[in-house]
Amino acid sequence: MPQWTIDRPEKLTFGPVRRLNVRIVAGRLAVLASDGPPTLEVTDIGTPPLVVTHDDDGTLTVAYKDLTWDGLLGWLRPGRRDTTLTLTVPQNCPVQAGVITASALVAGFDNRTRVKSVSGEILLDGVSGDVHAETVSGSVESRSLTGDLAFTSVSGELTVADGTPRRLRANTVSGRITADLTLPPTGHVTLHSISGSILVRLPHQVDTDVSLRSTSGQLETTFDHLNGADDFPGTKSLSGRLGGGMASLSATTISADVTLLKGDKR
C-alpha cells in the first residue's frame, strides 16, 4: 500500500481511485470530478504533515493522522494547520470530505458524496446522486442539485440554487434555509427549523402538495389556493395542492417565518 507524507508543496498522480476520503483542518480544499488521471496538488501546507495512502482496493485517503471522520465535528485541538490542496478523481467516485474551518468546493460528482464541516463553508457545485451534508455552524450552498440531499446543522445555513431534487431533507436548529427549486413529479422536500427562517421559491406553474407550518412564526406565500388554519394549540398552517400535486413540499418551524414565493416566469 503506497503511502506519502506531505510536508511541502507537491503534486502526485495516482492509479485508479474508486473511493476518496479527505479530511483537513483549515485553509482551502477543492475536490473536482475529472476524466484525467487522479491527482493531488498541495500548494500550501503548515504543520504537521498530511498523510496520503492509496489502498489496494482503490481507496485514496488524504488526512492528518489524528483527525478521524467520526471525531471531526468534535475537534478541539489547538493550532490552525492551514493547507491548500486540490484533488481530481473520477466523476463516479464516492467522496467523503471533512473540514474544520477550511472552505471546501466539491464539484461534478454523481455517486455518493458525504461532507462534514465545523464552521467552514462548503460549496456543492453540480453534485448529484446521494448527498449528505452535516455541519455545526458552517454554511452549505448547493448549485444545480439533482438527486438526493440530506442536510443537518446546528446554526449553519443551507442555500439551494437551481435545484431539481428527487429528495431534499433539511434540519437545523437556528440555521436559515433558502431554496430555489424546480420539483420533478416524484420530488419530495421536507424542511425543518426551530428558529431559523425558511424561504422557498418555486416556478409559477408547479405540481405539488404544500404544507407550511409554524408555532409562532409568520407564514407568507404568493401562491393562491393555499388554505390557512390556526391549529390547536396555536400552530398556524397553510396547505393545499398546486397544479396536479404530484410532488410534495413540507416546511415547518417553531419560532421562525416560512415564506413560499413564485419565481420569475419562464
C-alpha positions as CSV (number, residue, x, y, z in Angstrom):
1,M,0.0,0.0,0.0
2,P,1.7,3.2,-1.2
3,Q,2.0,6.0,1.4
4,W,3.3,9.5,1.3
5,T,4.0,12.2,3.9
6,I,3.3,15.6,2.5
7,D,5.2,18.4,4.3
8,R,5.8,20.8,1.4
9,P,4.0,21.8,-1.8
10,E,3.8,18.8,-4.1
11,K,1.9,17.1,-6.9
12,L,1.1,13.4,-7.0
13,T,-0.6,11.3,-9.7
14,F,-2.3,8.0,-8.8
15,G,-3.5,4.8,-10.4
16,P,-7.3,4.0,-10.4
17,V,-9.2,5.7,-7.5
18,R,-12.5,4.1,-6.6
19,R,-13.2,5.9,-3.3
20,L,-11.9,9.2,-1.9
21,N,-11.5,10.2,1.8
22,V,-10.1,13.6,2.6
23,R,-10.0,15.5,5.9
24,I,-8.3,18.8,6.7
25,V,-8.5,21.5,9.3
26,A,-8.0,25.0,7.9
27,G,-7.3,26.5,4.5
28,R,-8.9,25.6,1.2
29,L,-10.0,22.3,-0.3
30,A,-11.2,21.6,-3.8
31,V,-12.4,18.1,-4.9
32,L,-13.2,18.0,-8.6
33,A,-14.5,15.4,-11.0
34,S,-12.2,14.8,-13.9
35,D,-11.7,12.4,-16.8
36,G,-8.0,12.5,-16.4
37,P,-5.7,10.6,-14.1
38,P,-6.4,11.1,-10.4
39,T,-4.2,13.8,-8.9
40,L,-3.4,15.6,-5.6
41,E,-1.8,19.1,-5.7
42,V,-0.8,20.7,-2.5
43,T,0.2,24.3,-3.0
44,D,0.5,25.4,0.7
45,I,0.9,23.4,3.9
46,G,1.8,24.1,7.5
47,T,2.5,21.6,10.3
48,P,2.0,18.7,11.0
49,P,2.3,17.0,7.6
50,L,-0.6,15.3,5.7
51,V,-0.5,11.6,5.3
52,V,-1.7,10.1,1.9
53,T,-2.4,6.5,1.4
54,H,-3.7,4.6,-1.7
55,D,-5.0,1.2,-0.8
56,D,-5.0,-1.8,-3.0
57,D,-8.9,-1.5,-3.3
58,G,-8.5,1.9,-4.9
59,T,-9.3,4.0,-1.7
60,L,-7.4,7.2,-1.7
61,T,-7.1,8.9,1.8
62,V,-5.7,12.3,2.5
63,A,-5.8,13.3,6.1
64,Y,-4.0,14.1,9.4
65,K,-3.2,11.1,11.5
66,D,-5.2,12.4,14.4
67,L,-8.2,13.7,12.5
68,T,-10.8,10.9,12.1
69,W,-14.1,11.1,10.3
70,D,-16.2,10.3,13.4
71,G,-14.3,12.8,15.5
72,L,-14.3,15.6,13.1
73,L,-17.3,17.6,14.4
74,G,-15.9,17.4,18.0
75,W,-12.4,18.6,17.0
76,L,-10.9,20.6,19.9
77,R,-7.1,20.5,19.3
78,P,-5.3,23.9,19.1
79,G,-3.5,25.2,16.0
80,R,-4.8,26.1,12.6
81,R,-3.0,23.5,10.3
82,D,-3.5,25.6,7.2
83,T,-3.3,23.8,3.9
84,T,-4.4,24.4,0.3
85,L,-5.0,21.4,-1.9
86,T,-6.8,20.2,-5.0
87,L,-7.9,16.7,-5.7
88,T,-9.2,15.3,-9.0
89,V,-10.8,11.9,-9.2
90,P,-13.4,10.2,-11.5
91,Q,-17.0,11.6,-11.7
92,N,-18.5,8.3,-10.3
93,C,-16.1,8.1,-7.3
94,P,-17.8,8.2,-3.9
95,V,-16.4,11.2,-2.0
96,Q,-16.1,11.7,1.8
97,A,-14.7,15.2,2.6
98,G,-14.4,16.8,6.0
99,V,-13.1,20.2,7.2
100,I,-12.9,22.1,10.5
101,T,-12.7,25.8,9.5
102,A,-11.5,25.3,5.9
103,S,-13.6,26.2,2.9
104,A,-14.4,23.3,0.6
105,L,-15.6,23.0,-3.0
106,V,-16.9,19.7,-4.2
107,A,-17.9,19.7,-7.9
108,G,-19.2,17.4,-10.6
109,F,-19.9,14.1,-8.8
110,D,-22.8,11.8,-9.4
111,N,-22.4,8.9,-6.9
112,R,-22.3,9.2,-3.1
113,T,-21.0,12.3,-1.5
114,R,-20.6,12.9,2.2
115,V,-19.4,16.3,3.6
116,K,-18.8,17.5,7.1
117,S,-17.8,20.9,8.5
118,V,-17.5,22.5,11.9
119,S,-17.5,26.2,10.7
120,G,-16.1,26.1,7.2
121,E,-18.2,27.0,4.2
122,I,-19.0,24.2,1.7
123,L,-20.0,24.6,-1.9
124,L,-21.5,21.7,-3.8
125,D,-21.5,22.5,-7.5
126,G,-23.3,20.2,-9.9
127,V,-23.2,17.3,-7.4
128,S,-26.0,14.7,-7.8
129,G,-26.6,11.2,-6.6
130,D,-26.9,10.6,-2.8
131,V,-25.5,13.6,-0.9
132,H,-25.3,14.1,2.8
133,A,-24.0,17.4,4.4
134,E,-23.5,17.8,8.2
135,T,-22.2,21.0,9.9
136,V,-22.1,22.7,13.3
137,S,-22.1,26.4,12.2
138,G,-20.7,26.1,8.6
139,S,-22.9,27.1,5.7
140,V,-23.6,24.8,2.7
141,E,-24.5,26.0,-0.7
142,S,-25.7,23.6,-3.4
143,R,-25.8,24.6,-7.1
144,S,-27.6,22.7,-9.8
145,L,-28.6,19.9,-7.5
146,T,-30.2,16.7,-8.8
147,G,-30.7,13.6,-6.8
148,D,-31.0,13.5,-3.1
149,L,-29.6,15.9,-0.5
150,A,-29.9,15.5,3.3
151,F,-28.6,18.4,5.4
152,T,-28.3,18.7,9.2
153,S,-26.8,21.6,11.2
154,V,-27.0,23.4,14.4
155,S,-26.7,27.0,13.2
156,G,-25.3,26.6,9.7
157,E,-27.3,28.0,6.7
158,L,-28.4,25.9,3.7
159,T,-28.8,27.6,0.2
160,V,-30.0,25.6,-2.7
161,A,-29.7,27.4,-6.1
162,D,-31.3,26.0,-9.2
163,G,-32.2,22.7,-7.6
164,T,-34.2,19.8,-9.1
165,P,-34.1,17.3,-6.2
166,R,-35.6,13.9,-6.0
167,R,-35.4,14.2,-2.2
168,L,-34.3,17.2,-0.2
169,R,-34.3,16.9,3.6
170,A,-33.0,19.7,5.8
171,N,-33.0,20.0,9.6
172,T,-31.5,22.9,11.5
173,V,-31.8,24.4,15.0
174,S,-31.2,28.1,14.1
175,G,-29.8,28.0,10.6
176,R,-31.6,29.7,7.7
177,I,-32.8,27.6,4.8
178,T,-33.2,29.2,1.3
179,A,-34.1,27.0,-1.7
180,D,-34.8,27.9,-5.3
181,L,-36.4,24.7,-6.7
182,T,-37.9,23.0,-9.7
183,L,-39.8,19.9,-8.4
184,P,-39.9,16.8,-10.6
185,P,-43.1,14.7,-10.4
186,T,-41.6,12.5,-7.7
187,G,-39.8,15.3,-5.9
188,H,-40.1,15.3,-2.1
189,V,-38.9,18.2,0.0
190,T,-39.0,18.3,3.8
191,L,-37.6,21.3,5.6
192,H,-37.5,21.8,9.4
193,S,-36.0,24.5,11.6
194,I,-36.6,25.6,15.2
195,S,-35.7,29.3,15.0
196,G,-34.1,29.7,11.5
197,S,-36.3,31.1,8.8
198,I,-37.3,29.1,5.7
199,L,-37.7,30.6,2.2
200,V,-38.7,28.5,-0.8
201,R,-39.1,29.7,-4.4
202,L,-41.0,27.6,-6.9
203,P,-41.9,28.2,-10.6
204,H,-45.2,29.8,-11.4
205,Q,-46.5,26.5,-12.8
206,V,-45.8,23.7,-10.4
207,D,-47.5,20.4,-9.5
208,T,-47.0,19.8,-5.7
209,D,-48.8,19.4,-2.5
210,V,-47.8,22.0,0.1
211,S,-47.8,22.1,3.8
212,L,-46.4,25.1,5.7
213,R,-46.5,25.2,9.5
214,S,-45.1,27.3,12.4
215,T,-45.9,27.7,16.0
216,S,-45.1,31.4,16.5
217,G,-43.5,32.4,13.2
218,Q,-45.3,34.1,10.2
219,L,-46.5,32.2,7.2
220,E,-46.4,34.0,3.8
221,T,-47.0,32.9,0.2
222,T,-47.5,34.5,-3.2
223,F,-49.4,31.3,-4.4
224,D,-53.1,31.2,-4.5
225,H,-55.2,28.2,-3.4
226,L,-53.4,27.5,-0.1
227,N,-55.7,27.3,2.9
228,G,-54.8,28.8,6.2
229,A,-55.7,27.5,9.7
230,D,-54.9,28.1,13.3
231,D,-54.4,24.7,14.7
232,F,-54.5,23.8,18.4
233,P,-52.5,24.7,20.5
234,G,-51.8,27.8,18.4
235,T,-49.9,26.4,15.5
236,K,-50.5,28.2,12.2
237,S,-50.6,26.3,8.9
238,L,-51.0,26.9,5.1
239,S,-51.7,23.8,3.0
240,G,-53.1,22.9,-0.4
241,R,-52.5,21.5,-3.8
242,L,-50.7,23.4,-6.6
243,G,-51.4,22.1,-10.1
244,G,-51.7,18.4,-10.2
245,G,-50.0,17.9,-6.8
246,M,-47.6,15.1,-7.8
247,A,-44.6,16.3,-5.8
248,S,-44.6,17.3,-2.1
249,L,-43.2,20.2,-0.1
250,S,-43.3,20.5,3.7
251,A,-41.7,23.3,5.7
252,T,-42.0,23.6,9.5
253,T,-40.6,25.9,12.1
254,I,-41.2,26.6,15.8
255,S,-40.5,30.4,16.1
256,A,-39.3,31.4,12.6
257,D,-41.0,32.6,9.5
258,V,-41.8,30.4,6.5
259,T,-42.2,32.0,3.1
260,L,-43.2,30.4,-0.2
261,L,-42.7,32.5,-3.3
262,K,-43.4,32.3,-7.1
263,G,-40.2,32.6,-9.1
264,D,-39.7,34.5,-12.3
265,K,-41.9,33.5,-15.2
266,R,-40.1,31.3,-17.7
